[in-house]
Amino acid sequence: MRDGLEEMESALFDTKLVLPRPVFELTSAYQGQEGLDLAQKAVQAGLPYATAFVDVRMPPGFDGIETTARIWQIDPALEIVICTAYSDYSWDDLSSKLNHSDKFLILKKPFEIEEVLQLAITLTEKWRLRQEARLRVNQLENLVQERTKSLEATNARLEGEIVERKKSEAARETLIKSLEGALANVKTLSGLIPICAGCKQIRDDQGFWNQVETYISEHSEARFSHGLCPKCAVKYFPDVPGMETPGSSKNPV
């Protein structure tokens, strides 16, 4: 029991407990152009730097401020700590030359190793979170584009179906109108038709007697082409040669 309490006490109050420090992959350059070349190679390799510590004075060549501006042209996401022991630039000058960027801090010399470590940890995590957020945004943008394409394809298909349906409906309406017009023109004979047993005239609904062909023409689509049957030809034209046809008789039984 006592051993367990001693272990807990040691874990809680032992001042010698040391937390593990993060491990960084370091690269160094002595001049601005050399640092710029390293940053460019890292970007081209797909392994950009997260944080850079840049000294203001790096003779010969361009100084740390110009180096920072040039590096950001290659890698705009890089977090930079500008180290200086002099008052070469005021804060306003730095902000103006670096376009008021939020990705740089100033570290005054002399500095403690804890300051450098704290800045490296904080800025590297800030860079990581920015990259993660940008990746997430890109994923969401790709997802939106895919959904948009899918919706556009679905919309195009629905519009095509609507067009085809409208065409079908128009064709159906045309057919219906055509059939209605045909039905309106159709006249049929049905029911009992009063016909005279003697002269064969037919009585209409108004009580008038009409010739058979007149009545049928008015009540149907039938049309008449007049001629003479063999019997009538002989009857009405007995003296005309050739009126009697085979199978007919002048005096049928």
C-alpha positions as CSV (number, residue, x, y, z in Angstrom):
1,M,0.0,0.0,0.0
2,R,2.8,2.4,0.9
3,D,4.7,1.6,-2.3
4,G,1.6,2.6,-4.3
5,L,1.3,5.9,-2.4
6,E,4.9,6.6,-2.9
7,E,4.6,6.1,-6.7
8,M,1.6,8.4,-6.9
9,E,3.5,11.1,-4.8
10,S,6.5,10.7,-7.1
11,A,4.4,11.1,-10.2
12,L,2.6,14.2,-8.9
13,F,5.3,16.1,-7.1
14,D,8.6,14.9,-8.6
15,T,10.3,18.1,-9.9
16,K,12.7,16.0,-11.9
17,L,10.0,14.8,-14.3
18,V,10.9,16.0,-17.8
19,L,8.5,16.1,-20.6
20,P,9.8,15.0,-24.0
21,R,10.6,17.8,-26.4
22,P,9.3,17.8,-29.9
23,V,11.7,16.7,-32.6
24,F,12.4,19.1,-35.5
25,E,14.1,18.4,-38.8
26,L,16.5,21.3,-39.2
27,T,18.2,22.9,-42.2
28,S,20.6,25.9,-42.1
29,A,21.8,28.5,-44.6
30,Y,24.3,31.3,-44.1
31,Q,23.1,33.7,-46.7
32,G,19.7,34.9,-48.2
33,Q,20.2,33.3,-51.6
34,E,21.1,30.0,-50.1
35,G,18.0,30.0,-47.9
36,L,15.9,31.0,-50.8
37,D,17.3,28.0,-52.9
38,L,16.6,25.6,-50.0
39,A,13.0,26.8,-49.7
40,Q,12.4,26.4,-53.4
41,K,13.8,22.9,-53.5
42,A,11.7,21.9,-50.5
43,V,8.5,23.2,-52.2
44,Q,9.4,21.4,-55.5
45,A,10.0,18.2,-53.5
46,G,6.6,18.5,-51.9
47,L,8.1,18.9,-48.4
48,P,7.9,22.6,-47.6
49,Y,9.3,24.1,-44.4
50,A,6.9,25.0,-41.6
51,T,8.9,27.6,-39.8
52,A,12.1,29.6,-40.7
53,F,14.3,31.8,-38.4
54,V,15.8,34.5,-40.6
55,D,18.5,37.0,-39.4
56,V,18.1,40.5,-40.6
57,R,21.8,41.0,-41.4
58,M,23.3,38.3,-43.7
59,P,26.0,40.0,-45.8
60,P,26.7,39.8,-48.6
61,G,23.6,39.8,-50.7
62,F,20.0,40.7,-49.7
63,D,19.1,41.0,-46.1
64,G,16.6,39.0,-44.0
65,I,13.7,41.2,-44.9
66,E,14.2,40.9,-48.7
67,T,14.9,37.2,-48.1
68,T,11.6,36.8,-46.4
69,A,9.7,38.6,-49.1
70,R,11.4,36.4,-51.8
71,I,10.7,33.2,-49.9
72,W,7.0,34.1,-49.6
73,Q,6.8,34.4,-53.3
74,I,7.8,30.7,-53.5
75,D,6.1,29.5,-50.3
76,P,3.4,31.9,-49.0
77,A,2.4,29.6,-46.1
78,L,5.8,29.6,-44.4
79,E,5.9,31.0,-40.9
80,I,9.0,33.2,-40.3
81,V,10.7,34.6,-37.2
82,I,12.9,37.6,-38.0
83,C,15.9,37.8,-35.7
84,T,17.6,41.1,-35.1
85,A,19.8,42.9,-32.6
86,Y,19.5,46.3,-34.3
87,S,16.9,48.8,-35.1
88,D,17.4,48.5,-38.9
89,Y,13.6,48.6,-39.5
90,S,10.7,50.0,-37.5
91,W,7.6,47.9,-37.1
92,D,5.8,50.1,-39.6
93,D,8.6,49.6,-42.1
94,L,8.5,45.8,-41.6
95,S,4.7,45.7,-41.9
96,S,4.9,47.8,-45.1
97,K,7.7,45.8,-46.7
98,L,6.1,42.4,-45.8
99,N,2.5,43.5,-46.8
100,H,1.2,43.4,-43.2
101,S,1.5,39.6,-43.1
102,D,0.4,37.7,-40.1
103,K,3.0,35.0,-40.7
104,F,6.1,36.7,-39.2
105,L,7.3,37.5,-35.7
106,I,10.3,39.6,-34.5
107,L,12.8,38.0,-32.0
108,K,15.2,40.5,-30.5
109,K,18.8,39.4,-29.8
110,P,20.0,38.2,-27.4
111,F,17.4,35.6,-26.9
112,E,17.1,32.5,-24.8
113,I,16.8,29.0,-26.2
114,E,13.4,28.6,-24.5
115,E,12.1,31.5,-26.6
116,V,13.3,29.9,-29.8
117,L,11.8,26.5,-28.8
118,Q,8.5,28.1,-27.8
119,L,8.3,30.0,-31.1
120,A,9.2,26.9,-33.1
121,I,6.6,24.8,-31.4
122,T,3.8,27.4,-31.6
123,L,4.5,28.5,-35.2
124,T,4.9,24.9,-36.5
125,E,1.6,24.0,-34.9
126,K,0.0,27.1,-36.4
127,W,1.4,26.1,-39.9
128,R,0.2,22.5,-39.4
129,L,-3.3,23.7,-38.5
130,R,-3.3,26.0,-41.6
131,Q,-2.3,23.2,-43.8
132,E,-5.0,20.9,-42.3
133,A,-7.6,23.6,-42.7
134,R,-6.6,24.2,-46.3
135,L,-6.7,20.5,-47.1
136,R,-10.1,20.3,-45.5
137,V,-11.3,23.2,-47.6
138,N,-9.9,21.6,-50.8
139,Q,-11.7,18.4,-49.9
140,L,-15.0,20.2,-49.3
141,E,-14.5,22.2,-52.6
142,N,-13.9,18.9,-54.5
143,L,-17.0,17.4,-52.8
144,V,-19.1,20.4,-53.7
145,Q,-17.8,20.2,-57.3
146,E,-18.7,16.5,-57.5
147,R,-22.1,17.1,-56.0
148,T,-22.6,20.1,-58.3
149,K,-21.7,17.9,-61.4
150,S,-24.0,15.2,-60.2
151,L,-26.9,17.7,-59.6
152,E,-26.2,19.3,-63.0
153,A,-26.3,15.8,-64.7
154,T,-29.5,15.0,-62.8
155,N,-31.0,18.4,-63.7
156,A,-30.1,17.9,-67.4
157,R,-31.6,14.4,-67.4
158,L,-34.8,15.8,-65.8
159,E,-35.0,18.7,-68.2
160,G,-34.6,16.1,-71.1
161,E,-37.4,14.0,-69.6
162,I,-39.6,17.2,-69.3
163,V,-38.9,18.1,-72.9
164,E,-39.8,14.5,-74.0
165,R,-42.9,14.5,-71.9
166,K,-44.0,17.9,-73.3
167,K,-43.4,16.5,-76.8
168,S,-45.5,13.4,-75.9
169,E,-48.2,15.5,-74.4
170,A,-48.2,17.8,-77.5
171,A,-48.4,14.8,-79.8
172,R,-51.2,13.3,-77.7
173,E,-53.1,16.6,-77.8
174,T,-52.7,16.8,-81.5
175,L,-54.0,13.2,-81.8
176,I,-56.9,13.9,-79.6
177,K,-57.8,17.0,-81.6
178,S,-57.5,15.0,-84.8
179,L,-59.7,12.3,-83.4
180,E,-62.2,14.8,-82.1
181,G,-62.2,16.5,-85.5
182,A,-62.7,13.1,-87.2
183,L,-65.5,12.2,-84.8
184,A,-67.1,15.6,-85.4
185,N,-67.2,14.8,-89.1
186,V,-68.4,11.3,-88.8
187,K,-72.2,10.8,-89.3
188,T,-73.8,7.5,-88.8
189,L,-77.2,6.0,-89.5
190,S,-78.8,4.1,-86.7
191,G,-82.2,3.2,-85.4
192,L,-85.4,2.9,-87.4
193,I,-85.5,4.8,-90.7
194,P,-89.0,5.5,-92.0
195,I,-89.0,4.7,-95.7
196,C,-91.9,4.7,-98.1
197,A,-92.8,1.2,-99.3
198,G,-93.8,2.6,-102.7
199,C,-91.4,5.3,-103.8
200,K,-88.7,4.5,-101.3
201,Q,-88.3,8.0,-100.1
202,I,-87.2,8.5,-96.5
203,R,-88.9,10.8,-93.9
204,D,-86.5,13.0,-91.9
205,D,-86.9,14.3,-88.4
206,Q,-88.8,17.4,-89.6
207,G,-91.4,15.2,-91.4
208,F,-90.1,15.9,-94.9
209,W,-89.7,13.1,-97.4
210,N,-86.4,12.9,-99.2
211,Q,-84.8,10.8,-101.8
212,V,-82.7,8.0,-100.4
213,E,-79.5,9.4,-101.7
214,T,-80.3,12.9,-100.2
215,Y,-81.0,11.4,-96.8
216,I,-78.0,9.2,-96.7
217,S,-75.7,12.0,-97.9
218,E,-76.9,14.3,-95.1
219,H,-76.6,11.6,-92.4
220,S,-73.3,10.0,-93.3
221,E,-70.1,10.4,-95.2
222,A,-71.3,8.3,-98.1
223,R,-71.4,9.9,-101.6
224,F,-73.3,8.6,-104.6
225,S,-72.1,7.9,-108.1
226,H,-75.2,7.4,-110.4
227,G,-75.6,4.6,-112.9
228,L,-78.1,2.1,-114.2
229,C,-78.5,-1.5,-113.2
230,P,-79.2,-4.0,-116.0
231,K,-82.9,-4.1,-115.3
232,C,-83.3,-0.4,-115.2
233,A,-81.3,0.0,-118.3
234,V,-83.6,-2.3,-120.2
235,K,-86.6,-0.7,-118.6
236,Y,-85.7,2.9,-119.4
237,F,-83.8,2.4,-122.6
238,P,-85.4,-0.7,-124.3
239,D,-84.5,0.4,-127.8
240,V,-80.8,1.0,-127.1
241,P,-78.7,-1.9,-128.4
242,G,-76.5,-3.5,-125.8
243,M,-78.5,-2.5,-122.8
244,E,-79.3,-6.2,-122.1
245,T,-76.4,-7.8,-120.2
246,P,-75.6,-11.5,-119.8
247,G,-77.7,-13.0,-117.0
248,S,-80.4,-10.4,-117.2
249,S,-83.9,-10.8,-118.7
250,K,-86.4,-8.3,-120.1
251,N,-89.2,-10.1,-118.4
252,P,-87.8,-11.6,-115.2
253,V,-90.0,-14.0,-113.3
